[in-house]
Amino acid sequence: MESITKNRQTPQTLRAMIAKAFGPDEVPGGEDFAEELGHGWFNVAYRIRLQGGREVVLKIAPPPGVEVMTYEQGAMNIELASLALIREHTDVPVPDVLFADTGLELCDAPYFFMPYIDADNIGIIEGALSPEEMTGYWEQLGAHNAELNAIKGTGFGPLLDPRHPTWRAAFTQMIEDILANGECRGVDLGFDYDTVRAVLAEHEASLDEVTEPRFVEWDLWPGNVMVSGGRIVCIIDHERAFWGDPLMEAGFCGAELPAVSDAAAFARGWGRGPLTETERVRRRLYGLHLLLIMVIETNYRGHTDTKQYDWARAQLVDLMNLFGHRSKA
């Protein structure tokens, strides 16, 4: 996926990064030692072959001159902190951090190296999988996600700044940040921004059921899951985690957005039953949060086609209809 947030570097800079991380003896020669992995949507990532033959992945944060949405600020530091938490508290398979550099000496943004995972990305091979295979992967993903959600926090909100005492306060701020980003760029939602705010105000009491902050991965889509031999062997991309309600996880999205996940299989793997009425209201609010991001981020990413925007706007219309609001168009 093409995006102006991808911070591509020259071979000379890549070699300097390799030397700093692994020493000068591992700096490769030639011009074909680095291959960009193009399926990511935010950071640039390179598959790199070191001089000794080992393969690693280099992930680089967006350049400082590119404006990102509020919730994406400091994303790489969030990922590094998330990986440390996951390794400390769970057995969920995640990459090791081989080397991280936030000093901005060789590059204008933080970066880190991790091992190359020789496995298939579900997001790439999904079309070749049978429905039964996908169901099995969603169940495995649910089980892993439940383990992540068992990590407890001290407050709600950003992973590195859990400053909110209640989930209502944290989620309200999350929505307001997204809307403010959209208003700043004049993004057309198909609804007045204050109408969206009114929907949240009408239903925000449902958030008060959530009283314990839990680690929420949020971005655990098939495209972030590596598999081999029918098993999940690694989960990547942990930069959007926060402290909140596990029901907000991507796997539960299918409860109101059937096109994006198998919520029933995910819930079985996670170990929970059907949603209560209050949980359904919350889950719709979380779907609203996701769709607002998907509509608005297309402007911030500089997308040259409208596929994501058009799809997300259509889904937003359907979801707002469930809240009793019709599009202004």
C-alpha positions as CSV (number, residue, x, y, z in Angstrom):
1,M,0.0,0.0,0.0
2,E,1.4,3.4,-1.0
3,S,1.5,6.1,1.6
4,I,3.4,9.3,2.2
5,T,4.1,8.1,5.7
6,K,6.6,5.6,4.3
7,N,10.1,6.8,5.2
8,R,12.3,5.3,2.5
9,Q,16.0,5.5,2.8
10,T,19.0,5.3,0.5
11,P,21.2,2.1,0.3
12,Q,24.0,4.2,1.9
13,T,21.8,5.0,4.9
14,L,20.6,1.4,5.2
15,R,24.2,0.2,5.3
16,A,25.0,2.7,8.1
17,M,22.0,1.4,10.1
18,I,23.2,-2.1,9.6
19,A,26.7,-1.3,10.7
20,K,25.4,0.4,13.9
21,A,23.1,-2.5,14.7
22,F,25.2,-5.5,13.8
23,G,28.8,-4.2,13.2
24,P,30.7,-3.4,10.1
25,D,31.4,-7.1,9.3
26,E,27.6,-7.6,8.6
27,V,27.3,-4.7,6.1
28,P,26.4,-6.3,2.8
29,G,27.8,-5.3,-0.6
30,G,26.0,-4.9,-3.9
31,E,22.7,-3.2,-4.5
32,D,20.2,-6.0,-3.9
33,F,20.6,-6.6,-0.2
34,A,17.3,-4.8,0.7
35,E,13.8,-5.4,-0.5
36,E,10.9,-3.2,0.5
37,L,8.0,-5.2,2.0
38,G,5.1,-3.4,0.3
39,H,2.0,-4.6,2.0
40,G,2.2,-2.4,5.1
41,W,0.1,0.8,5.3
42,F,2.1,3.1,7.6
43,N,5.8,2.4,8.2
44,V,8.2,1.4,5.6
45,A,9.8,-2.1,6.2
46,Y,12.7,-3.7,4.4
47,R,13.7,-7.3,4.2
48,I,17.5,-7.2,4.5
49,R,20.1,-9.9,3.9
50,L,23.2,-9.3,6.1
51,Q,26.7,-10.1,4.9
52,G,26.7,-13.4,6.8
53,G,23.5,-14.5,5.2
54,R,21.0,-13.9,8.0
55,E,17.8,-12.1,7.0
56,V,16.3,-9.4,9.2
57,V,13.5,-6.8,8.8
58,L,14.1,-3.1,9.3
59,K,11.1,-1.0,10.2
60,I,11.4,2.8,10.0
61,A,8.9,5.3,11.4
62,P,7.4,8.1,9.3
63,P,9.5,11.2,8.5
64,P,8.9,14.1,10.9
65,G,7.7,16.4,8.2
66,V,4.7,14.2,7.4
67,E,1.6,15.0,9.6
68,V,0.0,11.9,11.0
69,M,-3.2,11.5,12.9
70,T,-3.1,12.3,16.7
71,Y,-3.4,8.7,17.8
72,E,-0.4,7.7,15.5
73,Q,2.1,10.1,17.1
74,G,5.0,8.2,18.6
75,A,3.8,4.9,17.2
76,M,7.2,3.2,17.0
77,N,7.8,3.9,20.7
78,I,4.4,2.4,21.4
79,E,5.4,-0.7,19.4
80,L,8.6,-1.2,21.3
81,A,6.9,-0.8,24.6
82,S,4.1,-3.2,23.5
83,L,6.6,-5.9,22.4
84,A,8.3,-5.7,25.8
85,L,5.0,-6.0,27.6
86,I,3.9,-9.0,25.5
87,R,7.2,-10.8,25.9
88,E,7.1,-10.2,29.7
89,H,3.6,-11.2,30.4
90,T,2.5,-13.7,27.7
91,D,3.5,-16.6,25.4
92,V,2.1,-14.9,22.3
93,P,4.6,-15.2,19.5
94,V,6.0,-11.8,18.6
95,P,9.3,-10.7,17.0
96,D,12.4,-10.1,19.0
97,V,13.8,-6.6,18.9
98,L,17.4,-7.1,17.6
99,F,18.3,-3.4,17.8
100,A,16.4,-0.2,18.2
101,D,17.6,3.4,17.6
102,T,15.6,6.4,18.6
103,G,18.6,8.8,18.5
104,L,17.8,10.3,15.1
105,E,21.5,10.4,14.2
106,L,21.5,8.2,11.0
107,C,17.9,8.7,10.1
108,D,15.3,11.4,10.8
109,A,13.0,8.9,12.6
110,P,13.2,6.0,15.0
111,Y,13.8,2.5,13.6
112,F,14.4,-1.0,14.7
113,F,15.5,-4.4,13.4
114,M,13.7,-7.7,14.0
115,P,14.2,-11.2,12.6
116,Y,12.7,-12.0,9.3
117,I,9.9,-14.5,9.8
118,D,9.9,-17.2,7.1
119,A,6.2,-17.8,7.1
120,D,3.1,-16.8,5.2
121,N,1.1,-13.6,5.9
122,I,-2.6,-14.4,6.1
123,G,-3.5,-11.1,4.6
124,I,-1.6,-12.1,1.4
125,I,-2.6,-15.7,1.1
126,E,-6.2,-15.4,2.4
127,G,-7.7,-15.8,-1.1
128,A,-6.1,-19.2,-1.4
129,L,-7.4,-20.5,2.0
130,S,-10.5,-22.5,2.5
131,P,-13.3,-21.2,4.7
132,E,-12.4,-23.9,7.2
133,E,-8.8,-22.8,7.3
134,M,-9.7,-19.2,7.9
135,T,-12.1,-20.1,10.6
136,G,-9.3,-22.0,12.3
137,Y,-7.0,-19.1,12.1
138,W,-9.6,-16.7,13.5
139,E,-10.1,-19.1,16.5
140,Q,-6.3,-19.2,17.1
141,L,-6.2,-15.4,16.8
142,G,-8.9,-15.1,19.4
143,A,-7.0,-17.3,21.8
144,H,-3.8,-15.2,21.4
145,N,-5.8,-12.0,21.7
146,A,-7.3,-13.1,24.9
147,E,-3.8,-13.6,26.3
148,L,-2.9,-10.1,25.3
149,N,-6.0,-8.7,26.9
150,A,-5.1,-10.3,30.2
151,I,-2.4,-7.8,30.7
152,K,-3.7,-5.2,33.2
153,G,-2.9,-1.5,33.2
154,T,-3.0,1.3,35.8
155,G,-5.3,3.7,33.8
156,F,-7.1,4.1,30.5
157,G,-5.9,5.7,27.3
158,P,-2.5,5.8,25.5
159,L,-0.2,2.9,26.2
160,L,2.6,5.3,27.3
161,D,0.3,7.8,29.1
162,P,-2.7,6.0,30.7
163,R,-3.9,9.3,32.1
164,H,-7.7,8.7,32.2
165,P,-9.4,7.3,35.3
166,T,-12.4,6.0,33.3
167,W,-12.9,4.3,30.0
168,R,-15.6,6.8,29.1
169,A,-13.2,9.6,29.4
170,A,-10.5,7.8,27.4
171,F,-12.7,6.7,24.6
172,T,-14.4,10.1,24.3
173,Q,-11.0,11.7,23.9
174,M,-10.0,9.1,21.3
175,I,-13.1,10.0,19.2
176,E,-12.7,13.7,19.6
177,D,-9.0,13.5,18.5
178,I,-10.1,11.6,15.3
179,L,-12.9,14.1,14.6
180,A,-10.6,17.1,15.2
181,N,-8.1,15.5,12.7
182,G,-10.9,15.2,10.1
183,E,-12.2,18.7,10.7
184,C,-8.6,20.1,10.3
185,R,-8.4,18.6,6.8
186,G,-12.0,19.1,5.8
187,V,-12.7,15.4,5.3
188,D,-16.3,14.7,4.2
189,L,-17.8,12.0,6.4
190,G,-21.2,12.0,4.8
191,F,-22.5,13.3,8.2
192,D,-22.0,16.5,10.1
193,Y,-19.2,16.1,12.6
194,D,-21.5,17.3,15.4
195,T,-24.0,14.5,14.5
196,V,-21.2,12.0,15.2
197,R,-20.5,13.7,18.5
198,A,-24.2,13.4,19.3
199,V,-24.2,9.7,18.6
200,L,-21.4,9.2,21.1
201,A,-23.1,11.4,23.7
202,E,-26.3,9.4,23.3
203,H,-24.6,6.1,24.0
204,E,-21.5,6.8,26.1
205,A,-23.1,5.5,29.3
206,S,-22.5,2.0,27.9
207,L,-18.8,2.6,28.3
208,D,-19.1,2.7,32.1
209,E,-19.4,-1.1,32.3
210,V,-15.6,-1.2,31.6
211,T,-13.8,-0.6,34.9
212,E,-10.5,-2.4,34.5
213,P,-7.9,-1.2,31.9
214,R,-6.6,-4.0,29.8
215,F,-4.0,-4.1,27.0
216,V,-5.8,-3.7,23.7
217,E,-3.8,-4.6,20.6
218,W,-6.6,-3.1,18.3
219,D,-4.7,-3.6,15.0
220,L,-4.7,-7.4,15.0
221,W,-5.9,-8.1,11.5
222,P,-5.0,-11.1,9.2
223,G,-2.4,-8.9,7.5
224,N,-0.4,-8.8,10.8
225,V,-0.4,-12.5,11.3
226,M,2.3,-14.9,10.1
227,V,1.4,-18.6,9.8
228,S,3.2,-21.9,8.9
229,G,1.9,-25.4,9.0
230,G,-1.6,-24.4,10.0
231,R,-0.4,-22.5,13.1
232,I,0.1,-18.8,13.9
233,V,3.9,-18.5,14.4
234,C,4.2,-14.7,14.8
235,I,2.1,-11.6,15.3
236,I,3.6,-8.3,14.0
237,D,2.8,-4.6,14.1
238,H,2.0,-3.6,17.7
239,E,2.1,0.2,17.3
240,R,-1.5,1.1,18.0
241,A,-2.0,-0.6,21.3
242,F,-3.6,1.2,24.2
243,W,-5.3,0.6,27.6
244,G,-9.0,0.0,27.3
245,D,-11.8,-2.5,26.6
246,P,-10.9,-5.8,25.0
247,L,-14.2,-5.7,23.1
248,M,-12.6,-3.1,20.9
249,E,-10.3,-5.7,19.3
250,A,-10.3,-6.1,15.6
251,G,-11.5,-9.6,15.7
252,F,-14.8,-8.5,17.3
253,C,-15.5,-6.0,14.5
254,G,-17.6,-8.6,12.6
255,A,-20.3,-8.2,15.2
256,E,-21.4,-5.0,13.4
257,L,-19.1,-5.1,10.3
258,P,-19.4,-8.7,9.0
259,A,-17.1,-7.8,6.0
260,V,-14.0,-7.4,8.1
261,S,-13.8,-10.4,10.5
262,D,-15.3,-13.7,11.6
263,A,-16.5,-12.5,14.9
264,A,-18.0,-15.8,15.9
265,A,-14.8,-17.8,15.4
266,F,-12.7,-15.1,17.0
267,A,-15.1,-15.1,20.1
268,R,-14.9,-18.9,20.4
269,G,-11.1,-18.7,20.4
270,W,-11.1,-15.8,22.8
271,G,-13.4,-17.7,25.2
272,R,-16.5,-15.5,25.4
273,G,-20.2,-15.9,24.5
274,P,-22.7,-13.7,22.8
275,L,-22.7,-10.0,23.4
276,T,-25.2,-8.4,25.8
277,E,-27.3,-5.5,24.7
278,T,-25.0,-3.0,26.4
279,E,-21.9,-4.7,24.8
280,R,-23.6,-4.4,21.4
281,V,-23.9,-0.7,21.8
282,R,-20.3,-0.4,22.8
283,R,-19.2,-2.6,19.9
284,R,-21.1,-0.3,17.5
285,L,-19.3,2.7,19.0
286,Y,-16.0,0.9,18.4
287,G,-17.0,0.2,14.8
288,L,-17.7,3.9,14.5
289,H,-14.2,4.7,15.8
290,L,-12.6,2.4,13.3
291,L,-14.6,3.7,10.3
292,L,-13.9,7.3,11.2
293,I,-10.2,6.5,11.1
294,M,-10.4,4.6,7.8
295,V,-12.2,7.5,6.2
296,I,-10.1,10.3,7.6
297,E,-6.7,8.6,7.3
298,T,-6.9,8.4,3.5
299,N,-6.3,12.2,3.5
300,Y,-3.3,12.0,5.9
301,R,-1.8,9.1,4.0
302,G,-2.1,10.9,0.6
303,H,-3.8,7.9,-1.0
304,T,-4.0,8.3,-4.8
305,D,-7.1,6.2,-5.2
306,T,-10.4,6.3,-3.4
307,K,-11.0,2.6,-2.8
308,Q,-10.5,2.7,1.0
309,Y,-12.3,6.0,1.4
310,D,-15.3,4.9,-0.6
311,W,-15.6,1.5,1.1
312,A,-15.3,3.0,4.6
313,R,-17.8,5.8,3.9
314,A,-20.4,3.3,2.7
315,Q,-19.8,1.2,5.8
316,L,-20.1,4.4,8.0
317,V,-23.5,5.2,6.4
318,D,-24.8,1.7,7.3
319,L,-23.5,1.9,10.9
320,M,-24.9,5.4,11.5
321,N,-28.2,4.1,10.2
322,L,-28.1,1.6,13.1
323,F,-27.8,4.5,15.4
324,G,-30.9,6.1,13.7
325,H,-29.0,8.8,11.7
326,R,-29.2,9.2,7.9
327,S,-26.4,10.5,5.7
328,K,-26.7,14.2,4.7
329,A,-25.9,13.3,1.1
